[in-house]
Amino acid sequence: MLNKLVILLIQMVEIYSYMLLAWVIGSWFPRFTVTKFFQFLDQVVKPYVSIFRSVIPPLGGFDFSVIVAFIVLHLFSDILRLLGSKLL
């Protein structure tokens, strides 16, 4: 039962990672930022990224906080995978 919960959490983190990636790519295209899909992504992803933006401000027009957000998601996913392998 607990193993299924870990698998579900891993899948949710992966989906969120894809949403974050779509948000980053979509932000490069001004026409895309006014769509309802992007507005949904913005509402879901921006609070998570803003955690890192408060620590790492944009430098020279580049926002490195998104990279840190990806790294933290990846580390969380790795921890969940490790936990899942120990439960088997």
Backbone as JSON, one array per atom type, in Angstrom:
{
  "sequence": "MLNKLVILLIQMVEIYSYMLLAWVIGSWFPRFTVTKFFQFLDQVVKPYVSIFRSVIPPLGGFDFSVIVAFIVLHLFSDILRLLGSKLL",
  "N": [[0.82, -1.2, 0.0], [1.85, 1.29, 0.88], [3.93, 1.46, -0.89], [2.59, 1.84, -3.31], [1.62, 4.38, -2.88], [3.99, 5.84, -2.86], [4.81, 5.46, -5.5], [2.73, 6.79, -6.8], [3.21, 9.41, -5.87], [5.72, 9.88, -7.05], [4.98, 9.86, -9.75], [3.31, 12.1, -9.76], [5.17, 14.12, -9.2], [6.7, 13.94, -11.51], [4.82, 14.72, -13.45], [4.38, 17.32, -12.59], [6.91, 18.34, -13.07], [6.94, 18.32, -15.87], [4.94, 20.18, -16.29], [6.16, 22.44, -15.25], [8.27, 22.7, -17.07], [6.79, 23.18, -19.43], [5.7, 25.62, -18.7], [7.99, 27.23, -18.53], [8.96, 27.14, -21.21], [6.7, 28.14, -22.51], [6.66, 30.73, -21.54], [8.45, 32.06, -23.09], [7.15, 32.8, -25.35], [5.18, 35.36, -26.17], [2.51, 35.39, -27.17], [1.51, 32.99, -26.32], [1.32, 33.26, -23.6], [-1.07, 34.45, -22.96], [-3.04, 32.59, -23.17], [-5.56, 30.35, -21.87], [-4.57, 27.93, -20.99], [-1.87, 28.48, -20.4], [-2.26, 30.35, -18.39], [-3.4, 28.73, -16.46], [-1.19, 27.02, -15.97], [0.54, 28.95, -14.98], [-0.72, 29.68, -12.58], [-0.42, 27.31, -11.17], [2.33, 26.7, -11.16], [3.84, 29.02, -10.59], [3.72, 29.75, -7.76], [5.42, 27.8, -6.6], [7.89, 28.28, -7.91], [8.32, 30.86, -7.07], [9.19, 30.59, -4.48], [11.88, 29.97, -4.75], [12.7, 32.16, -6.19], [12.65, 34.17, -4.32], [14.92, 33.67, -2.93], [16.93, 33.44, -4.84], [17.48, 35.92, -6.84], [16.68, 37.17, -10.19], [19.46, 37.32, -12.41], [21.07, 39.53, -14.39], [18.99, 39.45, -16.28], [18.49, 36.77, -16.54], [16.79, 34.02, -15.2], [17.61, 32.07, -12.77], [16.36, 30.71, -10.81], [14.44, 28.94, -11.66], [15.9, 26.8, -12.63], [17.01, 25.85, -10.25], [14.63, 25.11, -9.04], [13.88, 22.96, -10.7], [15.99, 21.2, -10.08], [15.56, 20.71, -7.35], [13.06, 19.44, -7.49], [13.84, 17.16, -8.9], [15.64, 16.0, -7.07], [13.85, 15.46, -4.97], [12.24, 13.58, -6.25], [14.15, 11.56, -6.64], [14.66, 10.87, -3.97], [12.16, 9.85, -3.28], [12.11, 7.64, -5.01], [14.21, 6.13, -3.94], [13.16, 5.63, -1.41], [10.95, 4.13, -2.21], [12.24, 1.88, -3.3], [13.33, 0.76, -1.03], [11.09, -0.08, 0.26], [10.23, -2.27, -1.1]],
  "CA": [[0.0, 0.0, 0.0], [2.73, 2.45, 0.97], [4.71, 1.49, -2.13], [1.74, 2.44, -4.33], [1.58, 5.81, -2.59], [5.28, 6.39, -3.31], [4.76, 5.47, -6.97], [1.82, 7.88, -7.16], [3.92, 10.66, -5.62], [6.74, 10.01, -8.09], [4.29, 10.24, -10.99], [2.85, 13.48, -9.6], [6.35, 14.97, -9.34], [7.06, 13.95, -12.93], [3.83, 15.55, -14.15], [4.66, 18.71, -12.21], [8.13, 18.73, -13.78], [6.55, 18.63, -17.25], [4.19, 21.43, -16.23], [7.17, 23.48, -15.06], [8.96, 22.84, -18.35], [5.86, 23.85, -20.35], [5.59, 27.0, -18.24], [9.22, 27.92, -18.92], [8.97, 27.3, -22.66], [5.59, 29.02, -22.87], [6.95, 32.12, -21.18], [9.28, 32.65, -24.15], [6.27, 33.18, -26.45], [4.17, 36.27, -25.6], [1.15, 35.02, -27.57], [1.1, 31.81, -25.55], [1.1, 33.63, -22.2], [-2.45, 34.92, -22.75], [-3.98, 31.48, -23.29], [-6.06, 29.82, -20.62], [-3.67, 26.86, -20.56], [-0.71, 29.08, -19.75], [-2.72, 30.96, -17.14], [-3.51, 27.62, -15.51], [0.18, 26.65, -15.6], [1.08, 30.04, -14.18], [-1.3, 29.58, -11.24], [0.06, 26.1, -10.51], [3.79, 26.65, -11.09], [4.46, 30.25, -10.09], [3.99, 29.74, -6.31], [6.59, 26.96, -6.33], [9.09, 28.97, -8.39], [8.53, 32.09, -6.28], [9.97, 30.21, -3.29], [13.29, 30.05, -5.12], [12.98, 33.53, -6.63], [12.89, 35.01, -3.15], [16.28, 33.39, -2.49], [17.83, 33.66, -5.97], [16.87, 36.89, -7.76], [17.21, 37.11, -11.56], [20.77, 37.95, -12.6], [21.31, 39.94, -15.78], [17.89, 39.05, -17.15], [18.33, 35.32, -16.51], [16.14, 33.56, -13.98], [18.19, 30.79, -12.41], [15.53, 30.06, -9.8], [13.73, 27.82, -12.3], [16.84, 25.68, -12.67], [17.06, 25.32, -8.89], [13.34, 24.44, -8.82], [13.98, 21.65, -11.36], [16.93, 20.37, -9.33], [14.9, 20.29, -6.11], [12.06, 18.43, -7.87], [14.56, 15.93, -9.26], [16.13, 15.41, -5.83], [12.69, 14.91, -4.28], [11.87, 12.36, -6.97], [15.16, 10.55, -6.33], [14.43, 10.43, -2.6], [10.99, 8.99, -3.32], [12.5, 6.37, -5.64], [15.0, 5.41, -2.95], [12.2, 5.16, -0.42], [10.17, 3.06, -2.84], [13.05, 0.66, -3.45], [13.52, 0.18, 0.29], [9.82, -0.66, 0.68], [9.99, -3.52, -1.83]],
  "C": [[0.86, 1.27, 0.0], [3.56, 2.6, -0.31], [3.9, 2.13, -3.25], [1.63, 3.95, -4.13], [2.86, 6.49, -3.05], [5.3, 6.48, -4.83], [3.86, 6.61, -7.46], [2.5, 9.24, -6.97], [5.0, 10.92, -6.66], [6.1, 10.46, -9.39], [3.79, 11.68, -10.93], [4.0, 14.47, -9.74], [6.78, 15.05, -10.8], [6.1, 14.82, -13.73], [4.09, 17.02, -13.84], [5.92, 19.22, -12.9], [7.82, 19.1, -15.23], [5.76, 19.94, -17.3], [5.15, 22.61, -16.08], [7.91, 23.74, -16.36], [8.07, 23.55, -19.37], [5.7, 25.32, -19.99], [6.8, 27.82, -18.67], [9.24, 28.18, -20.42], [7.88, 28.25, -23.11], [5.87, 30.48, -22.56], [7.83, 32.81, -22.21], [8.43, 33.2, -25.3], [5.13, 34.05, -25.92], [2.73, 35.91, -25.98], [0.62, 33.84, -26.76], [0.73, 32.19, -24.12], [-0.32, 34.13, -21.93], [-3.48, 33.8, -22.88], [-4.4, 30.99, -21.91], [-5.15, 28.71, -20.08], [-2.46, 27.43, -19.84], [-1.11, 29.74, -18.44], [-2.9, 29.9, -16.06], [-2.12, 27.19, -15.03], [0.78, 27.7, -14.68], [0.55, 29.98, -12.74], [-0.75, 28.39, -10.47], [1.56, 26.17, -10.24], [4.4, 27.86, -10.39], [4.67, 30.26, -8.57], [5.21, 28.92, -5.92], [7.88, 27.68, -6.72], [9.37, 30.22, -7.55], [9.27, 31.81, -4.98], [11.45, 30.4, -3.58], [13.67, 31.45, -5.6], [13.25, 34.45, -5.46], [14.32, 34.82, -2.62], [17.29, 33.74, -3.58], [17.17, 34.64, -6.93], [17.44, 36.73, -9.17], [18.51, 37.89, -11.68], [20.96, 38.27, -14.08], [20.23, 39.5, -16.73], [17.66, 37.54, -17.2], [17.78, 34.89, -15.16], [16.64, 32.15, -13.66], [17.36, 30.04, -11.36], [14.77, 28.87, -10.38], [14.63, 26.59, -12.37], [16.94, 25.03, -11.29], [15.76, 24.58, -8.58], [13.33, 23.06, -9.48], [14.88, 20.71, -10.56], [16.28, 19.85, -8.05], [13.82, 19.24, -6.41], [12.72, 17.09, -8.19], [15.1, 15.23, -8.0], [15.0, 14.77, -5.03], [12.24, 13.61, -4.93], [12.85, 11.23, -6.69], [14.98, 10.0, -4.91], [13.22, 9.5, -2.55], [11.31, 7.63, -3.95], [13.32, 5.5, -4.67], [14.1, 4.83, -1.86], [11.37, 4.01, -0.96], [10.95, 1.78, -2.98], [13.28, -0.01, -2.11], [12.25, -0.5, 0.78], [9.54, -1.99, 0.0], [10.46, -4.71, -1.1]]
}
